[in-house]
Every structure is written in structure tokens, then in C-alpha cells.
């Protein structure tokens, strides 16, 4: 793995959720997903009731995560990672499903029914925004 891929994996481990992007019926869409890294692959858990996992199976997707919400609350530098690659429906073993922790009880009023996708990353990118502690936020007249 390259140093950028290792950094992206390390940063991804700091947050639990991200956004999956692909297209369905030629229209783009985003979906929230829970992620873990297993054997160098990003594995996602999402609600199966929407059918997004079926739309993604065998296609190129992008998965991104960031620390924008936590950095905004506690200060600090911002980062975002993106993994682009082919998605495949997988059926993780019970011990690997446990890595995800508890899922939501309901999604849009329906009982949560998990589906899992593994992304074989072709491209990995890391973007950081470093802030100088002496910077002030304000407007000048």
C-alpha cells in the first residue's frame, strides 16, 4: 500500500460513517453507510430496503468520509478521504459483522435490514485543510 492509502485507512478508522456515491438508472445518488476496513478493503453496511446495494454490485462507486462535524465542534484540522473502486455484495461472517457495532433500529420508519458491500479501491485520495491557530474568522469592511 502507498503512504496515501495507509493514511486514508488510518483516517477512515477515526469516523464511523461516510457517503456512498454512484448512479442508479443513470441518475447520481448518495447514501449514508457505516464502514470498517477488513483486509485492506472498505466494507460498508447499509439498509437493504432501498436496494442501493443491488445497484452498486459490480459497478464503480466512490465512498467518502470526513471529520467535518467533529472538527467543527472541537477545532482542529479538517480532512476528507475518498475510495473509488468496484463494489461487490458480500456476506461477512458473524465476527466481522460484529466489527460494525449496533445498527439503527429503524430507517425511514422501516426495521433496519443490513446489506454489505466491499469496495476494491483503485484510487484513494486524502485531502487536508490545515488551519493556523492564530487565524481569526471575521469580515473586514
C-alpha positions in Angstrom: 0.0 0.0 0.0 1.1 3.5 -0.7 1.6 6.0 2.1 -1.6 7.9 0.9 -3.6 4.7 1.1 -2.2 3.9 4.6 -3.1 7.5 5.7 -6.6 7.2 4.2 -7.2 3.9 6.1 -5.9 5.4 9.3 -8.2 8.5 9.0 -11.2 6.3 8.0 -10.8 4.5 11.3 -11.4 7.7 13.2 -15.1 8.1 12.0 -17.9 5.5 11.7 -20.0 6.8 8.8 -19.5 8.2 5.3 -21.3 8.6 2.0 -21.5 6.2 -0.9 -21.8 7.7 -4.3 -22.8 6.0 -7.6 -25.6 6.1 -10.1 -28.9 4.3 -10.3 -30.9 4.3 -13.5 -28.4 6.8 -14.9 -29.1 9.3 -12.0 -26.5 10.0 -9.4 -27.2 9.3 -5.7 -25.6 9.4 -2.3 -26.3 7.1 0.6 -25.1 7.0 4.1 -23.2 3.9 5.2 -21.3 2.5 8.1 -17.8 1.3 7.3 -15.0 -0.8 8.6 -11.7 -1.8 7.0 -11.1 -5.6 6.6 -8.0 -6.9 4.9 -7.3 -3.7 3.2 -10.9 -3.4 1.8 -13.5 -0.9 2.8 -16.6 -2.9 3.8 -19.9 -1.0 4.1 -23.1 -1.7 5.9 -26.2 -0.1 4.7 -30.0 -0.6 4.8 -31.1 -3.1 2.2 -34.6 -1.8 2.0 -33.6 0.9 -0.5 -32.0 -1.6 -2.9 -28.9 0.6 -3.2 -26.6 -2.3 -2.6 -28.0 -4.1 -5.6 -27.5 -1.0 -7.8 -23.9 -0.9 -6.6 -23.0 -4.5 -7.0 -20.4 -4.9 -9.8 -20.2 -1.2 -10.5 -17.6 1.6 -9.8 -18.5 3.6 -6.7 -16.9 6.3 -4.6 -17.0 6.2 -0.8 -16.0 9.3 1.2 -15.8 10.1 4.8 -14.5 13.2 6.7 -14.2 14.7 10.1 -16.0 17.9 9.2 -18.6 17.6 12.0 -16.2 16.7 14.8 -13.5 19.2 13.8 -16.2 22.0 13.7 -17.2 21.1 17.3 -13.7 20.8 18.8 -11.5 22.8 16.5 -8.6 21.2 14.7 -7.7 20.4 11.1 -10.2 19.1 8.6 -9.6 16.0 6.4 -11.6 14.0 3.8 -10.8 10.7 2.3 -12.3 9.0 -0.8 -12.0 5.5 -2.1 -13.0 4.8 -5.7 -13.4 1.2 -6.9 -15.6 -1.7 -7.7 -18.3 -2.6 -5.2 -19.4 -6.2 -4.6 -22.1 -7.6 -2.3 -20.6 -9.7 0.5 -21.8 -11.7 3.4 -19.4 -11.2 6.2 -19.0 -13.8 9.0 -20.7 -13.1 12.3 -17.4 -11.9 13.9 -16.8 -9.5 11.0 -20.4 -8.2 11.2 -19.7 -7.5 14.9 -17.0 -5.0 13.9 -19.8 -2.7 12.8 -21.4 -2.5 16.2 -25.1 -1.9 16.6 -27.1 -0.7 13.7 -30.1 1.7 13.8 -33.4 0.2 14.9 -35.3 1.8 12.0 -34.5 3.5 8.7 -37.3 5.8 7.4 -39.8 4.0 9.6 -38.8 0.5 8.4 -36.9 -2.0 10.5 -33.1 -1.9 9.7 -32.1 -4.8 7.4 -28.4 -4.7 6.8 -26.7 -5.3 3.4 -22.9 -5.3 3.0 -20.7 -4.1 0.2 -16.9 -4.5 -0.2 -15.0 -1.9 -2.2 -11.8 -2.9 -4.0 -10.1 0.5 -4.1 -8.5 1.6 -7.4 -7.9 5.2 -6.4 -7.5 6.6 -2.9 -7.3 10.3 -2.1 -6.7 12.3 1.1 -7.4 16.0 1.3 -6.5 18.0 4.4 -7.2 21.6 5.4 -4.6 22.8 7.9 -5.5 25.8 9.9 -3.2 28.2 11.7 -4.2 28.6 15.3 -3.7 32.4 15.1 -6.2 32.8 12.3 -9.3 34.6 13.2 -12.7 34.4 11.5 -14.3 37.7 10.6 -15.2 40.1 8.0 -13.3 43.3 7.1 -15.2 46.4 6.0 
